[in-house]
């Protein structure tokens, strides 16, 4: 399939190669991977085409190279997945969610993120030394990442805080971090308010009580991270923060930073539409493709019979650890952690 990404794909040819009927070939692929062959090829083609666009390739040539009948057909597919058209992406070089080659049986080397970030951060320091002084706040997605950055002072004299939440699960409120929000989120997580405050709110003390000329948000490109990011951007708008805001986005299987300066003004409306009201966000060049993609995944995961639930249902007799490993490997764009998957497995079983 990888060899055919730039040619017309034939299910008959694939099924003959494997030795299954076309129907059974499609059925088994979806059973094993949780995604259809057609969807897999679409996402692989579009993701690989972003690399060519980033190199300022000619759009019509890229469209034809990936077996689209016209530039218009390619642009329609591109906007449906990324929320912007190829020209907007090419001009602005915006981060997108990766869709890497799928490997069914990953070895240990490819399974989890490489947490050694020193070289990438040193390169960033050489290019953007102003991010390393005491007037900058780095917000890290989660306690583990926070402790590594803080203990090693990876961002020099800058301040660090963690965001220890999972906004992609459970209900939330219109206003972020106020009393109603805290009570609601604590209740949804089935924990006392005092425990929630200690885990989530108290570590953000610098964000609430100090002034910064710049805030740098370190978040992966998966849906879990992006919903957390959307929540924080909504808070910055609600609190009328007027400094600079940067997103340092990275893939979960490699720590390669893509840095983008963000313009506040639209994120509270998106947060309210998506996380509070669970409504689809229309494509807009004001929204990063990586956020737009994450919103699609988030809304899909709210469905009772989503792709992950279907996969668990078909494989519920597997030992829990093996099933967990498969879910981590097959659904990296979701970004769920251990607790989210355990809850889903138990509920489905």
C-alpha positions in Angstrom: 0.0 0.0 0.0 2.8 2.4 0.8 4.3 1.7 -2.6 1.0 2.6 -4.3 0.4 5.9 -2.6 1.3 7.8 -5.7 -0.5 5.5 -8.1 -4.1 4.4 -8.6 -4.8 2.0 -5.8 -6.5 -1.4 -6.7 -8.2 -3.4 -3.9 -8.3 -6.3 -6.4 -4.5 -6.2 -6.7 -4.0 -6.0 -3.0 -6.5 -8.9 -2.3 -4.8 -11.0 -4.9 -1.4 -10.3 -3.4 -2.6 -11.3 0.1 -4.8 -14.2 -1.0 -8.1 -12.9 0.4 -11.2 -11.9 -1.4 -11.6 -8.0 -1.8 -14.4 -8.0 0.8 -12.4 -10.1 3.3 -9.3 -8.1 2.7 -11.1 -4.9 3.6 -12.8 -6.5 6.6 -9.5 -7.8 8.0 -7.7 -4.5 7.5 -10.4 -2.6 9.4 -10.5 -5.3 12.1 -6.8 -5.2 12.7 -6.2 -1.5 12.4 -9.5 0.2 13.3 -9.5 2.2 10.0 -10.6 1.5 6.5 -8.2 1.0 3.6 -9.7 3.9 1.8 -9.3 6.2 4.8 -5.8 5.1 5.5 -4.7 5.9 1.9 -6.4 9.2 2.0 -4.8 10.4 5.2 -1.3 9.1 4.2 -1.5 10.8 0.8 -2.6 14.1 2.3 -0.1 14.0 5.1 2.8 13.3 2.8 1.6 16.0 0.4 2.1 18.6 3.2 5.8 17.8 3.1 5.9 18.7 -0.6 3.8 21.8 0.1 6.2 22.9 2.8 9.0 22.8 0.2 7.0 25.2 -2.0 6.1 22.6 -4.6 3.6 23.4 -7.3 0.1 22.6 -6.1 -1.2 21.1 -9.3 2.0 19.0 -9.6 1.5 17.7 -6.1 -2.2 16.9 -6.7 -1.4 14.9 -9.8 1.6 13.2 -8.1 -0.7 11.8 -5.4 -3.2 10.5 -8.0 -5.8 13.3 -7.7 -7.7 14.0 -10.9 -7.4 17.8 -10.5 -6.1 20.5 -8.3 -9.7 21.2 -7.2 -10.3 17.6 -6.1 -7.0 17.7 -4.1 -7.9 21.0 -2.5 -11.4 19.7 -1.5 -9.9 16.6 0.2 -7.2 18.7 1.8 -9.6 21.2 3.3 -11.9 18.5 4.5 -9.1 17.0 6.6 -7.0 20.0 7.6 -9.6 22.8 7.6 -7.5 25.0 5.3 -6.7 24.8 1.6 -3.3 23.8 0.3 -2.3 27.4 -0.6 -3.1 28.7 2.9 -1.1 25.9 4.4 1.8 26.6 2.0 1.9 30.3 2.7 1.6 30.0 6.5 3.5 26.7 7.2 1.0 25.7 9.9 1.4 22.6 12.1 -0.7 19.5 11.1 -1.4 16.3 12.8 1.0 13.6 11.4 -0.3 10.4 9.9 2.7 8.2 9.8 3.1 4.8 8.2 1.2 2.3 10.1 3.1 -0.6 11.6 1.0 -3.4 13.1 3.7 -5.0 15.3 5.8 -2.1 16.5 9.1 -2.9 18.1 10.2 -1.1 21.3 12.1 1.5 19.4 9.0 2.9 17.7 6.4 2.6 20.4 6.7 5.7 22.7 8.1 9.2 22.5 11.8 9.7 22.9 11.9 11.9 26.0 15.4 13.1 25.4 14.7 16.7 24.2 17.9 18.4 24.9 19.2 18.7 21.4 16.0 20.1 20.0 15.7 22.7 22.8 19.4 23.7 22.3 18.6 24.4 18.7 15.6 26.5 19.7 17.8 28.4 22.1 20.3 29.3 19.3 17.4 30.6 17.1 15.1 32.2 19.7 17.2 33.1 22.8 14.5 35.5 24.0 12.4 32.5 25.1 14.8 31.6 27.8 14.5 34.6 30.2 12.5 35.1 33.4 9.7 37.0 31.7 8.6 33.9 29.8 6.2 31.2 31.0 6.3 27.7 29.6 3.1 25.7 30.0 3.8 21.9 29.7 1.2 19.3 28.9 1.3 17.1 32.0 3.4 16.6 35.2 6.1 14.3 33.6 7.0 16.8 30.9 7.0 19.6 33.4 9.3 17.9 35.8 11.8 17.1 33.0 11.8 20.7 31.8 12.0 22.2 35.3 14.6 19.8 36.7 16.9 20.2 33.7 16.1 23.9 33.3 15.7 23.2 29.6 14.3 26.7 29.0 16.9 28.5 31.0 15.6 31.1 33.5 12.0 31.0 32.2 9.2 29.8 34.5 7.4 26.4 34.1 4.0 25.2 35.0 2.1 21.9 34.1 -1.4 21.5 32.9 -2.5 18.3 34.6 -5.9 17.8 32.9 -7.6 15.7 30.3 -10.1 18.0 28.7 -11.0 15.5 26.0 -13.0 13.5 28.5 -16.0 14.6 30.6 -18.1 17.8 30.6 -16.8 21.3 31.2 -18.1 24.9 31.6 -18.1 28.1 29.6 -15.6 29.9 31.8 -12.2 28.3 32.4 -10.6 27.9 35.9 -13.4 29.7 37.8 -15.3 28.2 40.7 -17.9 26.6 38.5 -15.3 25.0 36.3 -13.4 23.6 39.2 -16.5 22.0 40.8 -17.7 20.6 37.5 -14.3 19.1 36.5 -13.7 17.6 39.9 -17.2 16.1 39.9 -16.7 14.7 36.4 -13.4 13.1 37.5 -15.1 11.6 40.6 -12.7 13.3 43.0 -13.0 15.9 45.8 -12.7 19.6 44.9 -9.7 19.9 47.2 -7.8 17.1 45.4 -8.6 18.6 42.0 -7.4 22.1 43.1 -4.1 20.5 44.4 -3.5 18.6 41.2 -4.7 21.0 38.5 -5.2 24.5 39.8 -2.4 25.1 42.4 0.4 24.1 39.9 -0.8 26.9 37.6 -0.2 29.6 40.2 2.3 31.5 38.1 -0.1 31.7 35.2 -2.7 33.3 37.5 -0.5 35.6 39.6 2.5 36.7 37.6 2.8 38.8 34.5 4.7 37.6 31.4 5.6 39.2 28.2 5.4 35.8 26.5 3.7 32.4 27.1 5.0 29.3 25.3 2.6 26.3 25.1 4.3 22.9 24.7 1.7 20.5 23.4 1.7 17.3 21.3 -0.3 17.2 18.1 -2.7 14.5 19.2 -6.3 15.2 20.2 -5.7 14.8 23.9 -3.1 17.6 23.9 -5.0 19.8 21.5 -8.1 19.9 23.6 -5.9 20.9 26.6 -4.3 23.6 24.4 -7.7 24.9 23.3 -8.8 25.2 27.0 -5.7 27.2 27.9 -6.0 29.5 24.9 -9.7 30.1 25.9 -8.5 31.1 29.4 -5.9 33.5 28.0 -8.6 35.3 26.0 -11.0 35.3 29.0 -8.3 36.8 31.2 -7.4 39.4 28.5 -3.8 38.4 28.3 -2.0 40.9 26.0 1.4 39.4 25.6 2.8 37.1 22.9 1.7 33.5 22.7 3.6 30.7 20.9 2.7 27.0 20.4 5.6 24.6 20.4 3.9 21.6 18.7 5.6 18.2 18.5 4.9 14.6 17.3 4.4 11.9 20.0 6.9 9.5 18.3 9.7 12.1 17.9 10.5 15.4 19.6 10.7 17.7 16.6 9.4 21.1 17.5 7.2 23.2 15.2 6.9 26.7 16.5 4.0 28.9 15.6 3.0 32.4 17.0 -0.7 32.4 17.8 -3.1 35.3 17.5 -5.7 35.4 20.3 -9.3 36.3 19.6 -11.0 33.3 18.3 -10.3 30.4 20.7 -12.9 31.0 23.4 -15.6 30.8 20.7 -14.2 27.5 19.5 -13.8 26.2 23.0 -17.4 27.0 23.8 -18.7 25.5 20.5 -16.7 22.3 20.7 -15.9 21.4 24.3 -19.0 22.9 25.9 -21.7 22.4 23.2 -20.1 19.5 21.3 -20.7 21.1 17.9 -18.6 20.8 14.7 -16.3 23.8 13.9 -16.4 25.0 10.4 -13.1 25.2 8.4 -11.4 28.5 9.0 -8.0 30.0 8.3 -8.1 31.4 11.9 -7.8 27.8 13.3 -4.6 25.8 13.0 -5.0 22.6 11.0 -3.7 20.5 13.9 -6.5 21.9 16.1 -9.1 21.4 13.4 -8.1 17.8 13.0 -8.2 17.2 16.7 -11.7 18.6 16.9 -12.9 16.1 14.3 -11.3 13.2 16.4 -12.8 14.6 19.7 -16.3 14.8 18.3 -15.9 11.3 16.9 -14.8 9.9 20.2 -18.0 11.3 21.8 -20.0 8.9 19.7 -21.2 5.8 21.6 -19.9 3.4 18.9 -16.7 5.2 17.9 -13.7 3.5 16.2 -11.9 2.7 19.5 -15.0 1.2 21.1 -15.6 -0.9 18.0 -12.0 -2.2 18.1 -12.3 -3.0 21.8 -15.5 -4.8 21.2 -14.0 -7.0 18.5 -10.9 -7.7 20.7 -12.3 -7.7 24.2 -11.1 -11.2 24.9 -7.5 -10.2 24.6 -5.5 -9.7 27.9 -5.9 -6.1 29.0 -2.2 -5.2 28.6 -2.0 -6.5 25.1 -5.2 -4.7 24.2 -3.8 -1.5 25.7 -0.6 -1.8 23.7 -2.6 -2.3 20.5 -4.7 0.8 21.2 -1.6 2.9 21.9 -0.1 1.8 18.6 -3.2 1.9 16.4 -4.7 5.2 17.6 -1.8 7.6 18.2 -3.7 10.6 16.9 -6.2 10.3 19.8 -3.5 10.5 22.5 -5.5 8.8 25.3 -3.5 7.7 28.3 -3.7 4.6 30.5 -6.6 5.7 32.6 -8.8 6.8 29.7 -8.3 3.5 27.9 -8.8 1.4 31.0 -12.1 3.2 31.6 -13.2 2.6 28.0 -12.1 -1.1 28.1 -14.0 -1.8 31.3 -17.1 0.1 30.0 -17.1 -1.8 26.7 -16.5 -5.2 28.3 
